[in-house]
Amino acid sequence: MTKKVLFIETGSGFGGTGKYLFELLKRLDRTRFEPYVIYAEEAPNIEKIKVLGIHAQKLSLNIHPTSAPILNYLHLIFLFIIRVFWVKQ
């Protein structure tokens, strides 16, 4: 009986995590594990993963491009709050 494993690729899929995810999945014992991949962006490494026969599904967040600076700003505020209220206690 195989164990289902979900991998989430949130990067661009061109290098870094996408590359290492492909290498991991290429060597994964498919008799023991059944891998699934959710990814954010189409990229060469994602296509290589699909060629391996691994189920991969794009997850679209539907964020308007003009919202990106606002989200980055909110992320910085969140990190600041964590640093001030939790780390220094």
N, C-alpha and C positions, 0 to 999 in steps of 0.2 A: 504494500500500500504506500503510495507516494504522499508526501506532505506538500500542501500548497504553500507557496512563498510569494509574497507581493513585494516588488521592488518599485520604488518611486524615484524617478529621475526628474529633478526640478531645475537642473541646469540647462545649458544650451544644447547639450548632446554632441558637441563637436570635439571636445577633448575633456581632460580632467575626469569628472565622475562618469560621463558617458562612455569614455574609453575603458575605464576600469570596470564598469558594469558589464560592458560587452565581454571583456576578458573573463570576468567571473562567471557569467552565464555560459560562455563557450566551454568552460571546464567543469561546470556543475554536473553532478551525477544525476542524470534525468531518470534513472531507475528509482532514485530515492526522493527526488524533489520535482515538483511541478511548478515552474516559475511563471509569474505574471508580471508585466511591467506597465506602469502608468507613467506617462511622460508629458512634459509641458510644451515642447517644441519639436517639430520635425527636424531631423539631422542625420548625417551619415551613420553615426554609431547606432541610432535607433533603427535605421534601415538594416544594418548588419544584424541586429538582434532579431528583427522580424524574419530575416533569411534563415536564422537558426531554427525557425519554427516555433518561436516563443510568442505567446499571445501578448500583444502590446496595444494599449489603448491611449489615445491622446485625451488629456483632461484640459478642457478649455475653461479658463476663469472669466472670460468675457469682460476684461477690464478695459475701459476706454483709455487710449494712449495718453490723453491729457490728465488722467488720474494718477499716472505713475509718479510724478513729483510729489503729489500729496501723500501717496502711500509710503514713499521713501522718508518723507518728513515725519509721518506718524510712526514709522519704524524706529527712527532716531529718538523720538520722544519716549517710546516704549523702553528702549535700551537705557535711556537716561533714568527713567523711573526705577527700573530694576536695579541699576547701579546705586542710586541714592537710597532707596528704601530697603533693599534686601541685602546687598553686599556689605554695606557699612554697619549693619547691626551686629 
